[in-house]
Amino acid sequence: MRIARTCRRMGISPVAVCSEADRGAPWLEAFDHVIVIGPSHPVRSYLDQSAVLEAARLADCQAIHPGWGFLAENAVFATRVRQLQIAFVGPSPRAIRLMGDKVRARETAARAGLPTIPGSDGLVTDAAAARAVAEAVGYPVLLKATAGGGGRGMRRVDDPGQLDDAFREASREAAASFGNGGLYVEKLIERGRHIEFQVLADEYGQAIHLGERECSVQRRHQKLIEESPSPALDEATRSEFGMRAAAAAATIGYRGAGTVEMLRDPDGHLYFMEMNTRLQVEHPITEEVTGIDIVEQQLRIAAGEPLRITQSEVTFSGHSIEARLNAEDVAHDFRPVPGTIEAFEIPTDRGPGRIRIDTHVGAGSEVPPHYDSLIAKVIAHAGDRAGAIETLVRALDGAKITGVPTTIPAHLEILGDPAFRAGDYDTTIVERLALGEKN
């Protein structure tokens, strides 16, 4: 729906594919044409590359926008799209491969001048090799899947005695999740902050950044709240690392929208973690503070247009903060709860700033068990951070969503936390507040 909205504004006719589980869902009304491509299970529908491509061919589509899930960072899919003479709204298959493999991404970032977290030079072949790296950089360390994401294929190791079991479990999980059991080692930065830079690049070598987003409020490596700008960065650091991120994208011939993800240690040092070669779920907060429609830029770049925005023309206004609402039971470890939404109301007029709601559901919508539990993003924008927080609190406090539980209680507790209010928080905030612990 988010992509369709920009398409319509640009005079582009949007076509949707859906599974049998989503047939008749209200979000399909945003599209001019809908093609059912398979059963409920994503492997047989949304992840079925041939089905998606056949739908595009039948509808005579000129471009495919992969969104931010499923096939969005699949280099094989991007290749197949282009083989059919259809524009892929994203980077080249080469860039996806280069940055999708975490070890290669670290090497590429280092060559582009971005500092990387101390760790192994490439993959570690076995537990003994991992142990040697861990002893060199110091415990605790993380074993991470080179093809990983979302916390899968990742294990924390606090001492040598844990390493053998952790290596075996991480490699097995990585192989099962990604078809690649390769691991590398990174020094674990405790009490770090997750800060990412939004970049845009065209095929003519031009690249710019749109500032940063703070994404440190997470549970199980899944984000709950994001904000822009980060309360941890000063203007000089923001400009320096934004420019570095844009330069890194230009160095690899990147095209489209991408996100350079960094980890900030307690001493204020920023280290490259990875690059997401797609549109991020949390992109609206960047749009709110810059006034730039990132989806429109993606579409224009995919159509072969040069960037029409220079770095000096990118300006930042106010503060924006986003809460991801999931159909989950916070009191029972954020357990997803599918079901029927009976009421769905979120006030947008309680100030002091403004509220934007990006959602695909409404009263009567089904939350199926087959897909992600995200049901809405509530985005607040105001002149300053305090105003944005207050605007978001008022909207969430006045929300009426029944039929399924939501993460609103967790959001309100986080937003009311004194440390969060002061901007003094890190990736341990959910753990510190004991959110998600079973009652």
For each residue, the residues with C-beta under 8 A, 3 or more apart:
1: 4 5 27 30 358 359 360
2: 5 6 295 358
3: 6 7 14 65 67 295
4: 1 7 8 14 16 30 31
5: 1 2 8 9 30
6: 2 3 9 10 293 295 296 299
7: 3 4 10 12 13 14 299
8: 4 5 11 12 14
9: 5 6 296
10: 6 7 296 299
11: 8
12: 7 8 299
13: 7 32 33
14: 3 4 7 8 30 31 32
15: 31 32 33 34 35 55 56 59 61
16: 4 27 28 30 31 33 34 35
17: 34 35 36 37 45 46 51 52 55
18: 22 23 25 28 34 35 36 37 45
19: 22 23 36 37 38 39 40 41 42 45 46 370
20: 23 36 38 39 40 45
21: 39 40 368 370 371
22: 18 19 25 27 28 368
23: 18 19 20 36
24: 28
25: 18 22 28 360 365 366
26: 29 360 361 362 364 365
27: 1 16 22 30 360 361
28: 16 18 22 24 25 31 34
29: 26
30: 1 4 5 14 16 27
31: 4 14 15 16 28 34
32: 13 14 15
33: 13 15 16 59
34: 15 16 17 18 28 31
35: 15 16 17 18 55 58 59
36: 17 18 19 20 23
37: 17 18 19 45 46 48 51 52 54 55
38: 19 20 44 45 46 48 51
39: 19 20 21 44 45
40: 19 20 21 44 45 368 370
41: 19 44 45 370
42: 19 45 46 47 70 370 371
43: 47 48
44: 38 39 40 41 47 48
45: 17 18 19 20 37 38 39 40 41 42 48 51
46: 17 19 37 38 42 52 69 70 71
47: 42 43 44 70 71
48: 37 38 43 44 45 51 52
49: 52 53 71 74 76 77 80
50: 53 54
51: 17 37 38 45 48 54 55
52: 17 37 46 48 49 55 56 64 71 77
53: 49 50 56 57 80 81 84 86
54: 37 50 51 57 58
55: 15 17 35 37 51 52 58 59
56: 15 52 53 59 61 64 81 84 86
57: 53 54 60 61 84
58: 35 54 55
59: 15 33 35 55 56
60: 57
61: 15 56 57 64 86
62: 86 87
63: 86 87 88 89 299 302 303
64: 52 56 61 81 86 87 88 89
65: 3 89 90 295 298 299
66: 70 71 72 74 77 88 89 90 278
67: 3 70 72 278 279
68: 72 278 279 280 281
69: 46 72 372
70: 42 46 47 66 67
71: 46 47 49 52 66 74 77
72: 66 67 68 69 90 277 278 279
73: 96 100 276 277 278
74: 49 66 71 77 78 96
75: 78 79 93 94 96 97 100
76: 49 79 80 93
77: 49 52 66 71 74 80 81
78: 74 75 81 82 88 90 91 92 93 96
79: 75 76 82 83 93
80: 49 53 76 77 83 84
81: 53 56 64 77 78 84 86 87 88
82: 78 79 85 86 87 88 93
83: 79 80
84: 53 56 57 80 81
85: 82
86: 53 56 61 62 63 64 81 82
87: 62 63 64 81 82 302 303
88: 63 64 66 78 81 82 302
89: 63 64 65 66 256 298 299 302
90: 65 66 72 78 96 256 277 278 298 302
91: 78 95 96 254 255 256 258 277
92: 78 95 96 253 255
93: 75 76 78 79 82 96 97
94: 75 97 98 253
95: 91 92 98 99 252 253 254 255 277
96: 73 74 75 78 90 91 92 93 99 100 277
97: 75 93 94 100 101 104
98: 94 95 101 104 105 108 252
99: 95 96 104 105 108 252 258 274 275 277
100: 73 75 96 97 105 147 277
101: 97 98 104 105 146 147
102: 105 106 144 145 146 147 148 184 274
103: 106 107 122 123 146 182 184
104: 97 98 99 101 107 108 146
105: 98 99 100 101 102 108 109 272 274 275
106: 102 103 109 110 116 119 184 272
107: 103 104 110 111 122
108: 98 99 104 105 111 112 248 251 252
109: 105 106 112 114 116 248 260 272 275
110: 106 107 113 114 115 116 272
111: 107 108 251
112: 108 109 244 247 248 251 252
113: 110 244 247 248
114: 109 110 244 245 248 260 272
115: 110 269 270 271 272
116: 106 109 110 119 271 272
117: 186 187 189 263 271 272 273
118: 137 186 187
119: 106 116 133 137 141 184 185 186 187
120: 123 124 129 130 133 184 185 186
121:
122: 103 107 184
123: 103 120 146 182 183 184
124: 120 129 130 133 183 184 185
125: 129
126: 129 130 167
127: 130 131 163 164 167 168
128: 131 132
129: 120 124 125 126 132 133
130: 120 124 126 127 133 134 141 143 157 163 167 183 185
131: 127 128 134 135 160 163
132: 128 129 135 136
133: 119 120 124 129 130 136 137 141 185
134: 130 131 137 138 139 141 157 160 163 185
135: 131 132 138 160
136: 132 133
137: 118 119 133 134 141 185 187
138: 134 135 141 187
139: 134 157 158 159 160 188
140: 156 157 158 188 190
141: 119 130 133 134 137 138 156 157 185 186 187 188
142: 154 155 156 157 185 186 187 188
143: 130 154 155 157 166 167 170 183 184 185
144: 102 148 153 154 170 183 184 185 186
145: 102 148 152 153 154 170 173 174 177 178 180 181 182 183
146: 101 102 103 104 123 174 180 182 183 184
147: 100 101 102 153 174 178 179 180 182
148: 102 144 145 152 153 154 174 177 178
149: 152
150: 221 222
151: 154 220 221 222
152: 145 148 149 173 174 177 178
153: 144 145 147 148 170 171 173 174 177 178 181 183
154: 142 143 144 145 148 151 170 221
155: 142 143 166 167 169 170
156: 140 141 142 166 188
157: 130 134 139 140 141 142 143 162 163 166
158: 139 140 162
159: 139 162 163
160: 131 134 135 139 163
161:
162: 157 158 159 165 166
163: 127 130 131 134 157 159 160 166 167
164: 127 167 168
165: 162 168 169
166: 143 155 156 157 162 163 169 170
167: 126 127 130 143 155 163 164 170 171 183
168: 127 164 165 171 172
169: 155 165 166 172 173
170: 143 144 145 153 154 155 166 167 173 174 183
171: 153 167 168 174 175 181 182 183
172: 168 169 175 176 181
173: 145 152 153 169 170 176 177
174: 145 146 147 148 152 153 170 171 177 178 180 181 182 183
175: 171 172 178 179 180 181
176: 172 173
177: 145 148 152 153 173 174
178: 145 147 148 152 153 174 175
179: 147 175
180: 145 146 147 174 175
181: 145 153 171 172 174 175
182: 103 123 145 146 147 171 174
183: 123 124 130 143 144 145 146 153 167 170 171 174
184: 102 103 106 119 120 122 123 124 143 144 146
185: 119 120 124 130 133 134 137 141 142 143 144
186: 117 118 119 120 141 142 144
187: 117 118 119 137 138 141 142
188: 139 140 141 142 156
189: 117 192 263 265 271
190: 140 266
191: 266 426 427 428
192: 189 216 263 264 265 266 426 427
193: 214 216 230 232 263 264 425 426 427
194: 214 215 216 218 223 261 262 263 264 273 427
195: 212 213 214 215 216 230 232 233 261 262 263 264 270
196: 212 213 215 259 260 261 262 276 280
197: 209 211 212 241 242 245 246 259 260 262
198: 209 210 211 212 213 257 258 259 280 283 286 294
199: 207 208 209 210 245 246 249 254 257 258 259 260
200: 207 208 209 210 256 257 258 294 297 301 307 309
201: 206 207 208 246 249 250 254 255 256 258 301 307
202: 205 206 207 255 301 305 306 307
203: 255 301 304
204: 306 307
205: 202 250 253
206: 201 202 250 306 307
207: 199 200 201 202 246 247 249 250 254 307
208: 199 200 201 246 307 309 310 311 314
209: 197 198 199 200 242 243 245 246 311 314
210: 198 199 200 286 290 292 294 314
211: 197 198 228 229 238 242 286 289 290 314 316
212: 195 196 197 198 228 229 230 233 238 241 242
213: 195 196 198 226 227 228 230 280 282 285 286
214: 193 194 195 226 227 228 229 230 231 232
215: 194 195 196 218 223 226 282
216: 192 193 194 195 425 426 427 429
217: 223 224 225 226 414 420 425 427 429 430
218: 194 215 221 222 223 224 427 430
219: 222 224 334 430 435 436
220: 151 334
221: 150 151 154 218
222: 150 151 218 219
223: 194 215 217 218 226 281 282 324
224: 217 218 219 323 324 407 410 411 414 430
225: 217 321 322 323 324 411 414 415
226: 213 214 215 217 223 282 285 321 322 324
227: 213 214 230 231 285 319 320 321 322 385 388
228: 211 212 213 214 285 286 288 289 319 320 321
229: 211 212 214 233 238 289 316 319
230: 193 195 212 213 214 227 233 238
231: 214 227 385 423
232: 193 195 214 264 268 423
233: 195 212 229 230 237 238 241
234: 237 238
235: 238 239
236: 239 240
237: 233 234 240 241 268 270
238: 211 212 229 230 233 234 235 241 242
239: 235 236 242 243
240: 236 237 243 244
241: 197 212 233 237 238 244 245 262 270
242: 197 209 211 212 238 239 245 246
243: 209 239 240 246 247 311
244: 112 113 114 240 241 247 248
245: 114 197 199 209 241 242 248 249 260
246: 197 199 201 207 208 209 242 243 249 250 311
247: 112 113 207 243 244 250 251
248: 108 109 112 113 114 244 245 251 252 260 275
249: 199 201 207 245 246 252 254 258 260 275
250: 201 205 206 207 246 247 253 254
251: 108 111 112 247 248
252: 95 98 99 108 112 248 249
253: 92 94 95 205 250
254: 91 95 199 201 207 249 250 258 277
255: 91 92 95 201 202 203 301
256: 89 90 91 200 201 277 298 301 302
257: 198 199 200 278 279 283 294 297 298 301
258: 91 99 198 199 200 201 249 254 275 276 277 278
259: 196 197 198 199 275 276 280
260: 109 114 196 197 199 245 248 249 272 275
261: 194 195 196 272 273 274 275 276
262: 194 195 196 197 241 270 271 272 273
263: 117 189 192 193 194 195 270 271 273
264: 192 193 194 195 232 268 269 270 271
265: 189 192 268 269 271
266: 190 191 192 426
267:
268: 232 237 264 265
269: 115 264 265
270: 115 195 237 241 262 263 264
271: 115 116 117 189 262 263 264 265
272: 105 106 109 110 114 115 116 117 260 261 262
273: 117 194 261 262 263
274: 99 102 105 261
275: 99 105 109 248 249 258 259 260 261
276: 73 196 258 259 261 280
277: 72 73 90 91 95 96 99 100 254 256 258
278: 66 67 68 72 73 90 257 258
279: 67 68 72 257 283 294 295 298
280: 68 196 198 213 259 276 283
281: 68 223 324 374 377
282: 213 215 223 226 285 286 322 324 377
283: 198 257 279 280 286 287 294 295
284: 287 288 320 322 356 358 377 379
285: 213 226 227 228 282 288 289 320 321 322 379 381
286: 198 210 211 213 228 282 283 289 290 292 294 320
287: 283 284 290 291 292 293 294
288: 228 284 285 291 318 320 356 379 381
289: 211 228 229 285 286 316 317 318 319 320 381
290: 210 211 286 287 314 315 316 317
291: 287 288 315 317
292: 210 286 287 297 309 314
293: 6 287 296 297
294: 198 200 210 257 279 283 286 287 297 298
295: 2 3 6 65 279 283 298 299
296: 6 9 10 293 299 300
297: 200 257 292 293 294 300 301 307 309
298: 65 89 90 256 257 279 294 295 301 302
299: 6 7 10 12 63 65 89 295 296 302 303
300: 296 297 303 305 308
301: 200 201 202 203 255 256 257 297 298 304 305 307
302: 63 87 88 89 90 256 298 299
303: 63 87 299 300
304: 203 301
305: 202 300 301 308
306: 202 204 206
307: 200 201 202 204 206 207 208 297 301 310
308: 300 305
309: 200 208 292 297 313 314
310: 208 307 313 314
311: 208 209 243 246 314
312:
313: 309 310
314: 208 209 210 211 290 292 309 310 311
315: 290 291
316: 211 229 289 290
317: 289 290 291
318: 288 289 353 381 382 383 384 387 388
319: 227 228 229 289 381 382 383 384 385 387 388
320: 227 228 284 285 286 288 289 379 380 381 388
321: 225 226 227 228 285 379 380 385 388 389 392
322: 225 226 227 282 284 285 377 378 379 380
323: 224 225 377 378 392 396 407 408 411 415
324: 223 224 225 226 281 282 374 376 377 407
325: 374 375 376 377 378 401 406 407 408 411
326: 334 336 372 373 374 375 406 407
327: 336 337 338 339 341 367 373 375 404 405 406
328: 334 335 336 337 373 405 406 407
329: 332 333 334 335 337 405
330: 334 405 407 409 410 435 436
331: 436 438 439
332: 329 335 438 439
333: 329 436 437 438
334: 219 220 326 328 329 330 407 410 436
335: 328 329 332
336: 326 327 328 369 373
337: 327 328 329 367 373 404 405
338: 327 366 367 368 369 373 404
339: 327 366 367 403 404
340: 364 365 366 367 403 404
341: 327 344 361 362 363 364 365 366 367 375 401 402 403 404
342: 363 364 402 403
343: 363 400 401 402 403
344: 341 359 361 362 363 365 400 401
345: 399 400 401
346: 355 357 376 378 395 396 398 399 400 401
347: 350 355 394 395 398 399
348: 354 355 357 395
349: 355
350: 347 355 391 394 395 398
351: 391 394
352: 382 387 390 391
353: 318 380 381 382 383 387 388 390 391
354: 348 380 381 382 391
355: 346 347 348 349 350 378 379 380 391 392 395
356: 284 288 378 379 380 381
357: 346 348 376 377 378 379
358: 1 2 284 376 377 379
359: 1 344 362 375 376 377
360: 1 25 26 27 365 375
361: 26 27 341 344 365 367 375 376
362: 26 341 344 359 365
363: 341 342 343 344
364: 26 340 341 342
365: 25 26 340 341 344 360 361 362 375
366: 25 338 339 340 341
367: 327 337 338 339 340 341 361 373 375 404
368: 21 22 40 338 371
369: 336 338
370: 19 21 40 41 42
371: 21 42 368
372: 69 326
373: 326 327 328 336 337 338 367
374: 281 324 325 326 377
375: 325 326 327 341 359 360 361 365 367 404 406
376: 324 325 346 357 358 359 361
377: 281 282 284 322 323 324 325 357 358 359 374
378: 322 323 325 346 355 356 357 392 395 396 399
379: 284 285 288 320 321 322 355 356 357 358
380: 320 321 322 353 354 355 356 388 389 391 392 395
381: 285 288 289 318 319 320 353 354 356 388 391
382: 318 319 352 353 354 386 387 388 390 391
383: 318 319 353 387
384: 318 319 387 388
385: 227 231 319 321 388 389 423
386: 382 389 390 421
387: 318 319 352 353 382 383 384 390 391
388: 227 318 319 320 321 353 380 381 382 384 385 391 392
389: 321 380 385 386 392 393 415 421
390: 352 353 382 386 387 393 394
391: 350 351 352 353 354 355 380 381 382 387 388 394 395
392: 321 323 355 378 380 388 389 395 396 411 415
393: 389 390 396 397 412 415 416
394: 347 350 351 390 391 397 398
395: 346 347 348 350 355 378 380 391 392 398 399
396: 323 346 378 392 393 399 408 411 412 415
397: 393 394 412
398: 346 347 350 394 395
399: 345 346 347 378 395 396 406 408
400: 343 344 345 346
401: 325 341 343 344 345 346 404 406 408
402: 341 342 343
403: 339 340 341 342 343
404: 327 337 338 339 340 341 367 375 401
405: 327 328 329 330 337
406: 325 326 327 328 375 399 401 409
407: 224 323 324 325 326 328 330 334 410 411
408: 323 325 396 399 401 411 412
409: 330 406 412 413
410: 224 330 334 407 413 414 430 435 436
411: 224 225 323 325 392 396 407 408 414 415
412: 393 396 397 408 409 415 416
413: 409 410 416 417 433 435
414: 217 224 225 410 411 417 420 429 430 433 435
415: 225 323 389 392 393 396 411 412 420 421
416: 393 412 413 420 421
417: 413 414 420 421 425 429 433
418: 421 422
419: 422 424 425 429
420: 217 414 415 416 417 423 424 425 429
421: 386 389 415 416 417 418
422: 418 419
423: 231 232 385 420
424: 419 420
425: 193 216 217 417 419 420 429
426: 191 192 193 216 266 429
427: 191 192 193 194 216 217 218
428: 191 431 432
429: 216 217 414 417 419 420 425 426 432 433
430: 217 218 219 224 410 414 433 435 436
431: 428 434 435
432: 428 429
433: 413 414 417 429 430
434: 431 437
435: 219 330 410 413 414 430 431
436: 219 330 331 333 334 410 430
437: 333 434
438: 331 332 333
439: 331 332
